[in-house]
Every structure is written in C-alpha cells, then in structure tokens.
Amino acid sequence: MINAMTIIKKKETLSYLDFQAYWRKEHANIVTRSPDIGTYVQSHPIYKNHLEFDGDIDGLAEIWFEDTAAMRKLAATEEYRAIQEDEKVFIDSKSVRLIIAEDTLTINGAVTDRKILLFTKKPSIVDLNVFRDKSLKLNFNDLRHIISRSKVSLPKTGGYKNGKVPEWDAIFTFWVEEDVSQKTISTLIAGVSDLSSKTIGKYCQSILIKKNN
C-alpha cells in the first residue's frame, strides 16, 4: 500500500471555519464519488489559544492506494478532474504539496479522533538512508501514557530522483487519547530535533471520510 499525502493551505479569502467545513463536506462528497478512491482521511488542525500557530499548513489529506498504477488509473478519470476543479474553490493551489509515502507502524494501538502530526525536514548534510533509519527507530516512551498509536510516513525513494526532493522527508503521526497542550507537541518536536533541520507540529482532528473494505 502507498499513502498519497496531500498537504494543503486554505485560500486567504476563507476563514478557517469555512475552509474546514467546505473541505469536510462538499469536497469530501466529490472525492468519494470516485470508485477508485481508497481509504480517505482528513486531518484538520485544531486552533486554540494555548497552541502555537503556524500558517504554513492548514490540513493533510491521506488516500491509500494499492500501488502507483492505481493512482494513475484515478488520475485519468472524469471524477479526478472534478476533484481538481473543486480544489480551486477552497485551496491555495500554489501551496499544494503531494508526497507519495510508505507508512510504518511504530506503536500498534487504538486509532482515535485526535492526532499530532510532525512534518520533518532532514539537514542537507545528513544522508537520506541514515535519516530514514533513525526516524523509524525513534523512541517516544516518555509520552506513551498519552500516545495510543503512531506511525512514520516516508516518501518513496523515487521521489528523490532527477533532482526532485519532497517538501518533507518524514511525517510522524501520533494518535492521542486526550486533549494535549503545547508542551506535549513541543516535547515530540524535541524528540526529533537531533534529526531535523525544520519541524512543524500540528494538533489535529482526524476525520475518516471513507474506509476501503
């Protein structure tokens, strides 16, 4: 399985409330019309006064496919063109970043409706394979009482060919069983600091739009 991870930013003319409502309802209805769409999850950042704000990322959409051939099949359909057309309504198209990743489960536990996402960029001097290996071995046992499940999503190595480099070199996902503070997010960011040249942390509501049976 591969994970098509789309990082999005809202149009400046929309409020966060309107952006999230449209994405969750109208756009989700258009996406799920396609029989080629696999499991589809939206992650909506939670905005609270006690959380630090970063406007670079306003959401993450994840759709799982059997392989890249299944993705190409979708891309050739009328349903996909309708999806692209509707994105213009609420997404800043210049900021869209697609990462084709492979997921590795690092803590096998319950999926909850709240998660923390860490978007991580490796230092240029660090070898990619070393970075990927260390990312999979990171230990977050200090927060195990909060984290119910975790995974690491690493871009497929083909995304680094021909001079191309993904926007992020790893995306960490931590499902949590209770509301979290900025301190928890900062602790997780600190946990990847030895690997990372840049990390953005987002506390999100996780919404399962479609589950592929």
N, C-alpha and C positions, 0 to 999 in steps of 0.2 A: 504494500500500500504506500502511496505517496500523499503528502499533505500540501495542497495548494493554499498557501497562506498569503492573503491579500491585506496589506497594511494601508489604511485609508485615513484621509483627513477631510473634514467637512468643508462645504462651501462657506466662505466667510459671511455670506448674507444670511445664513441659517443660525438659529440658536442651537445650543447643544440638545435641548429638549426636542425641538422639531426634527433635528438631524437623526437622533436616535429613534424617534417614533416612526419616521418615514422608512428608515433602514430596516427596522424590526418588522414592520407590517407590509407596506406597499412593495418595497423592493424584495423582501423575502418571498412574497406571493409570486412575483415574476420569476425569481430564481428557481423556485420549486416546481414551476410548470414543466421544467425540462426533466424527462425520464433519465437523462444521463448524469444528473446531479447525485452525488453520493451523500454521505453524512455531512451535514452543514451546521456549523456552529458560529455564532456571532459573539464577540467579546466587546462589551460596551464599558468604557471607563466610567468609574464612579467618581463624581465630583462632590467632595465635602470640604468644609473649611479646614479640617485638621490634616488634609492631604496636600502635598506639594503638587503644583500644577505644571504640566509640560504640554505645550500645544502642538508638538511635532506629530503626535499620533492620536487620532480620535477613535480608532477602532481596528479590530482584527477579525477578518472573516476566514474561516477554515473550511475547506471542502476536501474530502478524501476520495481518491480515485484508485482503481486497481493498478494503473500504470500510466505512463505518459501517452500511450496510444488512446486510452480512454479520455484523456484531456483533449487530445487533438480531435477526437470524434465530436466532443461537445463544441469545440471552437468552430466547427464547420456548420453548425445548425442555426436555424432562424431563431430559436429560443435564446441562444447565446448572444446573437445580435440585439435582441430585445433587452437582455440584461445589460449589455454595454450602453445602449441608448438610455436606459433608465438611470444608470450611474451618473449621467450628466446632470440629473436633477438635483442631487444632494452631495455629490463627492467632488472635491477639487482634483480633477483628473491629472494635473501635473504632479501631484504628490503621491499617486498610487504606486505602491511597490509590491510586486509579486515575487514570492520566494517559494520554490518547489523544494520541499523538505522531506526528510525521513524522520519519523518520531521514534524515540527510545524511551520506554517507561522506566523511570528510576525509583519511584515508590508506587507500589501497587496497592491502591486503596480506593475509597469511595470518591465518586465524582460528585461535586457539589455545585451550587449555582453561583459561587464566588471564587475568583481566582486572582492570583498575582502573576503578571507577565513581566519578564525581564528581556528586553531587546539588547543584545550584546554585540559589540564590535571588537575584534581582536586587534592588538597592536600590530603595526605593519612589520615589525622585526620578528614577530613570533611565527614559527612555522605552522601552517594550517593544520596539518595532521596532529601536531603536538597539542594545539589548541582544542581540537575536536576530542582528542583522547582525554584530556584533562577535564573538559566540560562534562563528559559522561561520568567522571569519577568524583565530581564534587559532592561533598557531604554537608547536609543541612540538618543534622540530627538535633542541633540546639533548638530548632523550631518544629521538631517532629510532633509536638503536642498540638500544634495548630494545623500543620500540613497533613492532609489526608491522602494526597496523591500528587505525583509530579512526573514531568517528562521533559526531555530535551529535544528540540527540533533543530536538526542540522541541514542546511541547504545541500542538495545533491552536488557532488563534486563537479558535475558537468556545468554547473552554473559559474564556475571559476575559469572556464576555458575561453580562449580567444580574447583575452584581455578584459573579460567581464568579471565583475565582483558583486556579489549580492549586497544589498543595503545593510544586512545584519549577518553575522557569522554564526549566531546561535540565538534561539528564542527559548527561554526557560518558562515553563508553566507550572504553577503551584496551586492546586486546589486547596482551599482553606475551609475550616468548619465553623468559623466565627468571624465577626467583623474585625478588621485589622486596623492598626494605627500606622502612621508614617514611620514609626520606629521599626515595625516589622518589615516594611518594604525596604527601609534603609539597611536593615540587617541582612536581608537577602542580597541587596546590591553589593554590600561589603563582602559577602561571601564569594562573589565573582570578580572582585576588584583586582585580584592578582592576575587574572586572565584578560581583563578587559581594558581597552583604551576609552570606551564610551559605553554607558549602560543607561537605558531609560526604563524605569519601573512604572507599571500601571496596575492599579487595583480595579478589577472589572467584574461586572455581572456577566455570567456565562449563560447564553441562551441557545438551547438545542432547537434549531429550526426544523431539521429533518434528520431522521436516523435511517440509515440504509440497512434494510433487513437482509 
